[in-house]
Amino acid sequence: MVAKNPPMGWNSWDCFGAAVNEAQVKENADYMAKHLKEYGWEYVVVDIEWFQPTASTHEYEPFSDLVMDGYGRLQPAVNRFPSAADGKGFTQLAEYVHNLGLKFGIHIMRGIPRMAAHRHLPILGSTKNAAEVANPNSICMWNPDMYGLFCDREGAQEYYNSIFRMYAEWGVDFVKVDDIAREYPHCEKEIEVISKACRESGRDMVLSLSPGPAPLERAEHLKTYANMWRITDDFWDKWELLLAMFERAEKWSIHSGPGHWPDADMLPVGSLRQDYDQADVTKFTEPEQITMMSLWCMMRSPLIIGAHLPKNDDFTLKLLTNRDVLSIEKESHCGHQLYRTEEEIAWIAPRKDGTGAYVALFNISDQEKEVSFIPEAADLQRYSKVKELWSKKEGTNAEKISVKIPAHGAVIYRFS
């Protein structure tokens, strides 16, 4: 099964924007292989505009010349990805990542390059050309590189088939499709066409849909056609965005399961926005980062790191390598909110093997406060042992568990 557990990996967007290059991808892959792979981190994903030769920051250059082949299929810009020379695409970079014991992924925009439509380029496997399937009225609001497709026309499925087969030949394991997850209803058919192309490509690939918020009422459609989908717009290092995620997580948590995962977006930890300021680091406090990791794991969101990994400090590395916390993603099920007040939130996630449960307590107030939990209220009194997973302190169960939690912080207990 593809994505039996929530995918875990790294994505280049938060730290390098549209300007990421091959050397940076390899540097982060090397770090992941050395420091993170043993904890379950495995995907290395090249984000947006790898086909744009002059990309230099997080900003997009409208109507720039894109690199593509004779069938309108985007190719890596060789000045940024030298191993793509001579039509090799991402084959050699994917092989480099695979040789580290990791998996390789890319970002794409939905649709077909407008340049391909304007040039009437042929579609591989079809008698139609790009102009005949492109919908010039279906354009991304924030990036005009592509036209959406008339997916009921001959040639549309063939175009998507052609690019996903190419990705399979390159060795791609993960495809993040952008400008689509929140674009219901007019992109519903395009999601189905993309999903079919992905699943019939000849290679197992995680299919991820962005950006959010995806519509909750279309959850069953998303679960049928994608492996993960964004439940939020781009998530950055602001407490207001993290606080708002609790409500989204509560609503979406019932839809988490093998092969289909609501995605709370990347983890903006460590060094970010390196294309603007190489000294830039996350604005989240350490307690806020613990809260973020705790919530993502309790709801079983995919975990995709946004940091420039080689710059990780000791705290960031420990945050990302806490085995007990990361195990929640694989060992729990049916995680959900227990209660919420103005200052506190509690979540519970039973273990799949029936040997206990995880309980996360969150202090969402602006001051340190004591938070209490009564195990019997959640039918946990029958378990004798309690371990707090961030501090690693172990103890025995009691009628009432009380703990001081810093502002915007969290704890997670495992009852066993």
Secondary structure as UniProt FT lines:
FT   TURN            2..3
FT   STRAND          8..11
FT   HELIX           13..16
FT   HELIX           17..19
FT   HELIX           22..31
FT   HELIX           32..36
FT   HELIX           37..39
FT   STRAND          43..46
FT   TURN            50..51
FT   TURN            53..54
FT   TURN            62..63
FT   TURN            70..71
FT   TURN            78..80
FT   HELIX           82..87
FT   TURN            88..90
FT   HELIX           91..99
FT   TURN            100..101
FT   STRAND          103..109
FT   STRAND          112..113
FT   HELIX           114..118
FT   TURN            119..120
FT   TURN            124..125
FT   HELIX           130..133
FT   STRAND          134..135
FT   TURN            136..137
FT   TURN            144..145
FT   STRAND          146..149
FT   TURN            151..152
FT   TURN            154..155
FT   HELIX           156..170
FT   STRAND          174..178
FT   TURN            181..182
FT   TURN            184..187
FT   HELIX           188..199
FT   STRAND          206..209
FT   HELIX           216..218
FT   HELIX           219..225
FT   STRAND          228..230
FT   HELIX           239..252
FT   HELIX           253..255
FT   TURN            258..259
FT   STRAND          260..263
FT   TURN            274..276
FT   TURN            278..279
FT   HELIX           286..299
FT   STRAND          303..305
FT   HELIX           309..311
FT   HELIX           314..320
FT   HELIX           323..331
FT   STRAND          336..340
FT   STRAND          344..351
FT   TURN            352..353
FT   STRAND          357..363
FT   STRAND          369..373
FT   HELIX           375..378
FT   TURN            381..382
FT   STRAND          385..388
FT   TURN            389..391
FT   STRAND          394..396
FT   STRAND          401..405
FT   TURN            407..408
FT   STRAND          410..415
//
